[in-house]
Amino acid sequence: MTGLFISIMRTLVPLVAGWVISLALWAGIDVDSQQVVTAVTVLLAVAYYALFRVLELLGQRARGDLLQRLAGFALGWARPPAYVADDPMATTYRGPVGT
């Protein structure tokens, strides 16, 4: 479950950072409809990602891999990425799981 939290945070943090930067560029920080739309877009994107990541994880635990593949497809790739686990400082991407 730690991997799920990390993957959600890796999506949420850049989206929120981009939103905060766009607010800083406006400098007046008056909340207008465009900023509300931006905030709602970020929240919906995070909710979409979280929903399909959870379904993907459930699919990994279920018999067969149909749910995992469908959820992965909704995220843009049929299988979740696999990261090197032996070195906590490693950032090497190993490609999709199972390849």
N, CA, C and O of each residue as an XYZ file, in Angstrom:
396
protein
N       0.816     -1.194      0.000
C       0.000      0.000      0.000
C       0.864      1.263      0.000
O       0.409      2.327     -0.421
N       2.115      1.147      0.475
C       3.025      2.293      0.454
C       3.279      2.766     -0.968
O       3.360      3.966     -1.229
N       3.407      1.796     -1.902
C       3.627      2.148     -3.301
C       2.475      2.962     -3.864
O       2.690      3.874     -4.663
N       1.258      2.641     -3.455
C       0.091      3.396     -3.911
C       0.168      4.838     -3.433
O      -0.039      5.765     -4.216
N       0.463      5.033     -2.158
C       0.571      6.382     -1.615
C       1.656      7.172     -2.344
O       1.457      8.335     -2.696
N       2.802      6.532     -2.566
C       3.908      7.210     -3.242
C       3.515      7.582     -4.659
O       3.796      8.694     -5.107
N       2.869      6.668     -5.373
C       2.494      6.971     -6.752
C       1.471      8.099     -6.821
O       1.526      8.929     -7.729
N       0.536      8.137     -5.870
C      -0.437      9.230     -5.845
C       0.261     10.555     -5.527
O      -0.021     11.577     -6.153
N       1.161     10.530     -4.565
C       1.883     11.762     -4.209
C       2.754     12.247     -5.367
O       2.905     13.452     -5.568
N       3.329     11.309     -6.129
C       4.157     11.697     -7.268
C       3.327     12.342     -8.371
O       3.878     13.037     -9.225
N       2.042     12.130     -8.370
C       1.155     12.796     -9.315
C       0.603     14.081     -8.717
O       0.532     15.106     -9.395
N       0.214     14.028     -7.455
C      -0.405     15.170     -6.791
C       0.555     16.348     -6.626
O       0.191     17.486     -6.923
N       1.758     16.093     -6.162
C       2.694     17.179     -5.854
C       3.017     18.031     -7.086
O       2.955     19.255     -6.980
N       3.355     17.462     -8.244
C       3.605     18.338     -9.407
C       2.377     19.130     -9.840
O       2.496     20.282    -10.256
N       1.184     18.511     -9.742
C      -0.021     19.240    -10.123
C      -0.278     20.415     -9.188
O      -0.591     21.518     -9.637
N      -0.146     20.177     -7.903
C      -0.350     21.259     -6.931
C       0.733     22.319     -7.091
O       0.450     23.515     -7.020
N       1.965     21.886     -7.306
C       3.056     22.850     -7.497
C       2.795     23.736     -8.712
O       3.003     24.948     -8.659
N       2.343     23.130     -9.797
C       2.011     23.927    -10.988
C       0.902     24.918    -10.732
O       0.934     26.050    -11.213
N      -0.087     24.474     -9.961
C      -1.190     25.371     -9.634
C      -0.714     26.531     -8.762
O      -1.098     27.678     -8.992
N       0.119     26.241     -7.765
C       0.643     27.292     -6.884
C       1.500     28.273     -7.678
O       1.427     29.483     -7.461
N       2.302     27.757     -8.587
C       3.132     28.639     -9.420
C       2.251     29.536    -10.284
O       2.538     30.722    -10.450
N       1.175     28.964    -10.837
C       0.290     29.804    -11.646
C      -0.378     30.877    -10.792
O      -0.592     31.997    -11.256
N      -0.707     30.538     -9.545
C      -1.259     31.558     -8.644
C      -0.232     32.643     -8.354
O      -0.570     33.826     -8.318
N       1.002     32.251     -8.151
C       2.053     33.235     -7.868
C       2.267     34.163     -9.058
O       2.571     35.343     -8.880
N       2.111     33.640    -10.262
C       2.284     34.473    -11.452
C       1.187     35.525    -11.559
O       1.406     36.612    -12.093
N       0.035     35.198    -11.058
C      -1.049     36.177    -11.070
C      -0.787     37.278    -10.054
O      -1.299     38.387    -10.205
N      -0.005     36.996     -9.028
C       0.456     37.925     -7.986
C      -0.637     38.650     -7.217
O      -0.411     39.028     -6.068
N      -1.775     38.852     -7.782
C      -2.850     39.497     -7.048
C      -3.605     38.518     -6.166
O      -4.266     38.942     -5.218
N      -3.535     37.310     -6.426
C      -4.197     36.209     -5.736
C      -5.689     36.496     -5.499
O      -6.238     36.147     -4.454
N      -6.316     37.121     -6.460
C      -7.774     37.207     -6.463
C      -8.282     35.889     -7.029
O      -7.846     35.458     -8.097
N      -9.177     35.266     -6.334
C      -9.699     33.981     -6.807
C     -10.776     34.255     -7.842
O     -11.854     34.757     -7.524
N     -10.469     33.918     -9.077
C     -11.451     34.095    -10.135
C     -11.856     32.728    -10.674
O     -11.372     31.696    -10.210
N     -12.731     32.735    -11.639
C     -13.267     31.466    -12.140
C     -12.196     30.605    -12.798
O     -12.276     29.378    -12.735
N     -11.207     31.211    -13.420
C     -10.145     30.428    -14.056
C      -9.329     29.664    -13.009
O      -8.962     28.512    -13.240
N      -9.044     30.277    -11.882
C      -8.300     29.601    -10.815
C      -9.130     28.488    -10.181
O      -8.597     27.444     -9.808
N     -10.418     28.713    -10.063
C     -11.296     27.665     -9.538
C     -11.318     26.482    -10.494
O     -11.255     25.331    -10.061
N     -11.406     26.756    -11.786
C     -11.384     25.690    -12.781
C     -10.067     24.929    -12.703
O     -10.056     23.702    -12.805
N      -8.970     25.635    -12.526
C      -7.660     24.988    -12.395
C      -7.632     24.079    -11.170
O      -7.174     22.939    -11.259
N      -8.108     24.561    -10.042
C      -8.108     23.762     -8.819
C      -8.983     22.524     -8.975
O      -8.594     21.431     -8.564
N     -10.153     22.689     -9.562
C     -11.052     21.553     -9.770
C     -10.418     20.550    -10.736
O     -10.543     19.342    -10.538
N      -9.748     21.031    -11.763
C      -9.066     20.149    -12.710
C      -8.001     19.318    -12.007
O      -7.892     18.115    -12.243
N      -7.221     19.953    -11.150
C      -6.186     19.234    -10.405
C      -6.815     18.165     -9.519
O      -6.353     17.024     -9.496
N      -7.853     18.525     -8.800
C      -8.503     17.564     -7.910
C      -9.122     16.398     -8.678
O      -9.033     15.250     -8.242
N      -9.742     16.685     -9.804
C     -10.324     15.615    -10.611
C      -9.253     14.702    -11.200
O      -9.446     13.489    -11.284
N      -8.124     15.281    -11.606
C      -7.026     14.474    -12.144
C      -6.462     13.544    -11.074
O      -6.182     12.378    -11.352
N      -6.296     14.047     -9.865
C      -5.796     13.217     -8.763
C      -6.804     12.122     -8.422
O      -6.418     10.976     -8.189
N      -8.084     12.461     -8.391
C      -9.109     11.463     -8.089
C      -9.149     10.379     -9.167
O      -9.266      9.196     -8.847
N      -9.053     10.762    -10.414
C      -9.030      9.807    -11.525
C      -7.838      8.866    -11.373
O      -7.985      7.646    -11.452
N      -6.658      9.442    -11.155
C      -5.449      8.636    -11.013
C      -5.557      7.692     -9.819
O      -5.239      6.508     -9.932
N      -6.000      8.207     -8.684
C      -6.108      7.389     -7.478
C      -7.087      6.236     -7.684
O      -6.803      5.108     -7.280
N      -8.234      6.501     -8.307
C      -9.230      5.463     -8.555
C      -8.650      4.334     -9.397
O      -8.783      3.163     -9.042
N      -8.012      4.677    -10.503
C      -7.506      3.630    -11.379
C      -6.250      2.960    -10.842
O      -5.985      1.805    -11.175
N      -5.464      3.661    -10.013
C      -4.319      3.005     -9.360
C      -4.807      1.981     -8.348
O      -4.251      0.887     -8.251
N      -5.855      2.333     -7.585
C      -6.420      1.380     -6.617
C      -6.985      0.168     -7.361
O      -6.762     -0.970     -6.947
N      -7.713      0.402     -8.451
C      -8.234     -0.716     -9.240
C      -7.099     -1.566     -9.804
O      -7.206     -2.790     -9.879
N      -6.028     -0.917    -10.194
C      -4.870     -1.641    -10.717
C      -4.251     -2.528     -9.644
O      -3.903     -3.679     -9.907
N      -4.115     -1.988     -8.430
C      -3.573     -2.779     -7.324
C      -4.506     -3.930     -6.963
O      -4.042     -5.036     -6.684
N      -5.806     -3.684     -6.966
C      -6.762     -4.769     -6.712
C      -6.662     -5.840     -7.797
O      -6.785     -7.033     -7.522
N      -6.441     -5.400     -9.018
C      -6.286     -6.332    -10.124
C      -5.034     -7.184     -9.995
O      -5.020     -8.334    -10.435
N      -3.989     -6.636     -9.400
C      -2.764     -7.413     -9.183
C      -3.011     -8.527     -8.177
O      -2.410     -9.597     -8.279
N      -3.870     -8.294     -7.226
C      -4.143     -9.282     -6.173
C      -5.213    -10.297     -6.591
O      -5.312    -11.372     -6.000
N      -6.001     -9.961     -7.593
C      -7.080    -10.854     -8.034
C      -6.531    -11.932     -8.970
O      -5.436    -11.813     -9.519
N      -7.322    -12.971     -9.129
C      -6.949    -13.995    -10.112
C      -7.109    -13.413    -11.504
O      -8.066    -12.693    -11.788
N      -6.175    -13.729    -12.347
C      -6.204    -13.161    -13.693
C      -5.696    -11.726    -13.665
O      -5.407    -11.184    -12.598
N      -5.591    -11.125    -14.814
C      -5.050     -9.769    -14.860
C      -5.925     -8.810    -15.666
O      -5.456     -7.749    -16.077
N      -7.181     -9.165    -15.896
C      -8.066     -8.313    -16.690
C      -8.284     -6.946    -16.035
O      -8.162     -5.916    -16.698
N      -8.608     -6.932    -14.732
C      -8.844     -5.661    -14.031
C      -7.578     -4.809    -14.037
O      -7.643     -3.600    -14.261
N      -6.442     -5.428    -13.794
C      -5.170     -4.691    -13.793
C      -4.911     -4.081    -15.174
O      -4.515     -2.921    -15.278
N      -5.132     -4.849    -16.206
C      -4.879     -4.347    -17.560
C      -5.854     -3.221    -17.934
O      -5.451     -2.226    -18.536
N      -7.122     -3.379    -17.581
C      -8.101     -2.327    -17.886
C      -7.787     -1.033    -17.139
O      -7.830      0.054    -17.714
N      -7.471     -1.165    -15.848
C      -7.119      0.026    -15.064
C      -5.822      0.636    -15.577
O      -5.710      1.858    -15.681
N      -4.850     -0.199    -15.895
C      -3.591      0.301    -16.452
C      -3.803      1.009    -17.772
O      -3.183      2.039    -18.038
N      -4.682      0.456    -18.606
C      -5.004      1.102    -19.881
C      -5.594      2.491    -19.651
O      -5.280      3.430    -20.383
N      -6.454      2.622    -18.629
C      -7.049      3.926    -18.306
C      -5.999      4.917    -17.820
O      -6.221      6.127    -17.860
N      -4.845      4.404    -17.355
C      -3.756      5.272    -16.912
C      -2.723      5.498    -18.017
O      -1.761      6.242    -17.826
N      -2.919      4.861    -19.164
C      -2.027      5.111    -20.284
C      -1.035      4.005    -20.563
O      -0.327      4.062    -21.569
N      -0.957      3.000    -19.706
C      -0.039      1.889    -19.909
C      -0.635      0.674    -19.232
O      -1.142      0.781    -18.116
N      -0.587     -0.481    -19.881
C      -1.288     -1.658    -19.379
C      -0.725     -2.217    -18.082
O      -1.436     -2.926    -17.369
N       0.505     -1.927    -17.760
C       1.103     -2.449    -16.529
C       1.787     -1.314    -15.764
O       2.319     -0.385    -16.373
N       1.773     -1.388    -14.418
C       2.430     -0.336    -13.630
C       3.939     -0.410    -13.785
O       4.471     -1.482    -14.074
N       4.644      0.702    -13.602
C       6.102      0.679    -13.689
C       6.702     -0.082    -12.514
O       6.098     -0.159    -11.444
N       7.873     -0.635    -12.714
C       8.599     -1.333    -11.647
C       9.872     -0.559    -11.363
O      10.616     -0.224    -12.285
N      10.126     -0.275    -10.113
C      11.310      0.452     -9.715
C      12.245     -0.479     -8.950
O      11.797     -1.442     -8.328
N      13.531     -0.191     -8.996
C      14.513     -0.997     -8.283
C      14.231     -0.908     -6.794
O      14.148      0.189     -6.242
N      14.081     -2.060     -6.133
C      13.716     -2.070     -4.722
C      14.909     -2.325     -3.813
O      14.830     -2.024     -2.622
N      16.025     -2.874     -4.331
C      17.133     -3.234     -3.456
C      17.887     -2.022     -2.913
O      18.458     -2.102     -1.826
N      17.905     -0.919     -3.627
C      18.621      0.271     -3.195
C      17.611      1.387     -2.929
O      16.978      1.875     -3.865
N      17.446      1.806     -1.650
C      16.440      2.829     -1.360
C      16.722      4.159     -2.050
O      15.813      4.978     -2.187
N      17.946      4.393     -2.483
C      18.285      5.645     -3.150
C      18.203      5.518     -4.669
O      18.387      6.506     -5.380
N      17.932      4.325     -5.172
C      17.907      4.096     -6.612
C      16.702      4.774     -7.242
O      15.609      4.783     -6.676
N      16.915      5.334     -8.406
C      15.825      5.962     -9.144
C      15.730      5.384    -10.542
O      15.078      5.964    -11.411
N      16.369      4.253    -10.768
C      16.385      3.637    -12.084
C      15.023      3.061    -12.415
O      14.444      2.309    -11.632
N      14.531      3.416    -13.562
C      13.249      2.898    -14.041
C      13.534      1.631    -14.830
O      14.375      1.632    -15.729
N      12.835      0.546    -14.498
C      13.080     -0.744    -15.145
C      12.044     -1.091    -16.196
O      12.105     -2.188    -16.750
N      11.109     -0.229    -16.498
C      10.084     -0.536    -17.484
C       8.893     -1.203    -16.830
O       8.881     -1.421    -15.619
N       7.885     -1.528    -17.634
C       6.678     -2.144    -17.095
C       6.976     -3.492    -16.448
O       7.889     -4.208    -16.860
N       6.197     -3.819    -15.440
C       6.330     -5.095    -14.736
C       6.004     -6.209    -15.718
O       5.073     -6.095    -16.516
N       6.770     -7.274    -15.653
C       6.472     -8.442    -16.461
C       7.105     -8.438    -17.836
O       6.831     -9.328    -18.641
N       7.956     -7.446    -18.126
C       8.605     -7.454    -19.423
C      10.030     -7.886    -19.301
O      10.743     -7.954    -20.303
